Amino acid sequence: MLKCKGSDDHYAVKRIAQDMVNMGYSKFVFKSDQEPAILSLKEAVSRRVTAIKGDGVQIIPEVSPVGESASNGDVESAVKQVQGQFRTLRLYLQSKFNEVIPDDHKALAWLVPHSAHSLNRYLVGVDGRTPRQRLKGRNFKREVVDIGECVWYLKPKSQGVDKMNTRWSEGVWLGVKEERGEMLIGTPEGVLKVRTIR
């Protein structure tokens, strides 16, 4: 979820570049339509990926013809799948908490990437493999719970610090940080990255 279109959103540039680096490929065809905001975003992402990987990466920019969104068929299909997963998970949360989640609710910022990650981890294709299996060569094996679930988490860096008190605390499960397999936990103090939940 972005605050605006284009490359002014530094989070978008950082996130897309990190996703490209995490894929492990040394050559990319970076395709989009010709909308100026998207072209600006692509340029910023390409610069960031090159800064991270140096000369070890080749990024080939490509644009589809004006008015020919059908030429981006695979991408359009993936966008529809993520949108459908997002709507399903949003409806699930609304029914779970018996409350309407407004369009500007902070939970939606976590629901969008979780929707995409869920499809990458668990949607089995015609070849019998998930997108993650095709990319990484193995299944996702990390423990997950429903997004929005209240969990106990083991406080990071708590071993041997305060032996008189519990090392566990309560939080809300928001997803898994794909790069390191860390759980994202919402707390009143902010979002934490943890390794262990119950």
Legacy VTK file of the C-alpha trace (Angstrom):
# vtk DataFile Version 3.0
C-alpha trace
ASCII
DATASET POLYDATA
POINTS 198 float
0.000 0.000 0.000
1.488 3.285 -1.086
0.774 6.842 -0.017
1.243 8.093 -3.563
2.164 6.923 -7.056
5.715 7.194 -8.330
9.131 7.058 -6.703
8.453 9.561 -3.913
7.405 6.700 -1.629
10.779 5.498 -0.330
9.196 2.401 1.234
7.945 1.238 -2.171
11.392 1.629 -3.746
13.095 -0.149 -0.845
10.538 -2.990 -0.704
10.505 -3.739 -4.447
14.312 -3.574 -4.658
14.660 -5.912 -1.671
12.180 -8.362 -3.205
14.184 -8.374 -6.445
17.448 -8.952 -4.579
15.880 -11.740 -2.484
14.841 -13.622 -5.621
18.507 -14.276 -6.286
18.403 -13.699 -10.035
21.211 -11.835 -11.772
19.077 -10.834 -14.770
15.596 -9.261 -14.736
13.131 -8.125 -17.360
11.423 -5.270 -15.506
8.153 -4.771 -17.382
5.361 -2.259 -16.793
2.935 -0.044 -18.630
3.988 3.455 -19.746
2.399 5.456 -16.933
4.935 8.149 -15.892
4.602 7.370 -12.170
5.387 3.672 -12.753
8.342 4.504 -15.029
9.718 6.820 -12.337
9.292 4.071 -9.723
11.045 1.539 -11.981
14.022 3.861 -12.463
14.380 4.404 -8.705
14.103 0.659 -8.018
16.645 -0.175 -10.722
19.121 2.316 -9.228
18.654 0.814 -5.755
19.049 -2.797 -6.940
22.200 -1.835 -8.838
23.532 -0.064 -5.719
22.937 -3.225 -3.670
24.156 -5.851 -6.154
26.592 -3.773 -8.208
27.568 -5.026 -11.637
26.339 -8.508 -10.727
22.812 -7.708 -11.903
21.355 -6.872 -15.300
17.986 -5.092 -15.348
16.262 -4.924 -18.730
13.466 -2.323 -18.759
10.453 -3.161 -20.895
7.119 -1.399 -21.408
3.875 -2.663 -22.851
2.196 -0.768 -25.701
-0.170 2.031 -24.710
-3.670 0.707 -24.000
-2.542 -2.923 -24.221
-2.927 -4.150 -20.645
-3.700 -7.591 -22.113
-0.006 -7.867 -23.019
0.670 -7.967 -19.263
-1.643 -10.978 -18.873
0.356 -12.914 -16.269
0.837 -9.792 -14.155
-2.825 -8.785 -14.434
-3.818 -12.317 -13.376
-1.471 -12.207 -10.368
-2.857 -8.808 -9.314
-6.409 -10.207 -9.452
-5.375 -13.204 -7.334
-3.790 -10.996 -4.676
-6.820 -8.674 -4.672
-9.125 -11.669 -4.218
-6.990 -13.083 -1.399
-6.921 -9.656 0.250
-10.724 -9.341 0.095
-11.132 -12.860 1.494
-8.767 -12.229 4.419
-10.361 -8.851 5.118
-13.817 -10.452 5.233
-12.408 -13.160 7.504
-11.063 -10.563 9.960
-14.314 -8.606 9.840
-16.324 -11.724 10.674
-13.835 -12.808 13.356
-14.025 -9.477 15.181
-17.627 -8.725 14.149
-16.552 -5.286 12.998
-16.142 -3.510 9.654
-12.511 -2.698 8.891
-12.439 0.773 7.296
-10.333 1.421 4.178
-7.828 3.529 6.149
-7.290 1.002 8.989
-3.648 0.217 9.804
-4.311 -3.532 9.657
-4.719 -3.280 5.879
-1.047 -2.351 5.486
-0.194 -5.803 6.898
-2.989 -7.614 5.087
-1.774 -6.696 1.577
1.715 -8.270 1.782
0.356 -11.215 3.797
-2.145 -11.889 0.998
0.626 -12.020 -1.609
2.941 -14.094 0.600
0.129 -16.588 1.324
-0.386 -17.176 -2.395
3.369 -17.533 -2.978
3.689 -20.061 -0.158
0.582 -22.187 -0.615
-1.055 -21.798 -4.062
-0.164 -24.956 -5.990
0.201 -24.478 -9.746
-0.451 -26.879 -12.614
3.111 -28.191 -12.210
2.299 -29.296 -8.628
4.571 -26.675 -7.073
4.011 -23.355 -5.315
5.617 -20.131 -6.594
7.955 -20.256 -3.577
8.989 -23.824 -4.462
9.779 -22.757 -8.021
11.907 -19.870 -6.751
13.609 -21.382 -3.693
13.458 -25.084 -4.531
11.690 -25.990 -1.273
8.399 -25.605 0.582
7.724 -22.966 3.209
7.945 -24.738 6.578
7.704 -21.922 9.113
4.856 -22.047 11.630
2.073 -19.558 10.890
-1.222 -18.624 12.507
-4.180 -16.623 11.225
-3.387 -12.971 10.623
-4.769 -10.909 13.516
-4.464 -13.846 15.951
-3.396 -13.015 19.511
-0.238 -14.957 20.379
2.422 -15.286 23.028
5.879 -14.376 21.704
9.301 -14.933 23.186
10.791 -11.493 23.784
13.893 -10.910 21.644
17.232 -10.761 23.523
15.556 -11.705 26.814
17.572 -14.819 27.650
19.484 -14.342 30.908
18.461 -10.672 31.229
15.718 -10.681 33.897
15.516 -14.125 35.484
12.747 -13.087 37.891
10.143 -12.303 35.204
8.629 -14.063 32.221
10.327 -13.903 28.852
6.943 -14.141 27.091
4.544 -11.372 26.165
1.290 -10.980 24.215
0.937 -9.518 20.749
-0.962 -9.746 17.475
0.438 -11.899 14.656
0.885 -9.825 11.467
2.823 -12.156 9.189
6.272 -13.526 8.451
9.242 -11.489 7.255
10.106 -13.577 4.201
13.833 -12.783 4.079
14.642 -14.225 7.521
11.557 -16.180 8.537
10.942 -13.859 11.500
7.403 -13.411 12.802
5.980 -9.892 12.776
4.130 -9.144 16.020
2.064 -6.040 16.697
2.379 -4.627 20.218
1.324 -1.344 21.853
4.977 -0.251 21.498
5.161 -1.064 17.780
5.905 -4.041 15.526
8.547 -6.548 16.633
10.421 -9.265 14.738
10.528 -12.483 16.775
11.564 -16.109 16.232
9.221 -18.002 18.550
5.479 -17.824 19.171
2.858 -19.896 20.986
LINES 1 199
198 0 1 2 3 4 5 6 7 8 9 10 11 12 13 14 15 16 17 18 19 20 21 22 23 24 25 26 27 28 29 30 31 32 33 34 35 36 37 38 39 40 41 42 43 44 45 46 47 48 49 50 51 52 53 54 55 56 57 58 59 60 61 62 63 64 65 66 67 68 69 70 71 72 73 74 75 76 77 78 79 80 81 82 83 84 85 86 87 88 89 90 91 92 93 94 95 96 97 98 99 100 101 102 103 104 105 106 107 108 109 110 111 112 113 114 115 116 117 118 119 120 121 122 123 124 125 126 127 128 129 130 131 132 133 134 135 136 137 138 139 140 141 142 143 144 145 146 147 148 149 150 151 152 153 154 155 156 157 158 159 160 161 162 163 164 165 166 167 168 169 170 171 172 173 174 175 176 177 178 179 180 181 182 183 184 185 186 187 188 189 190 191 192 193 194 195 196 197
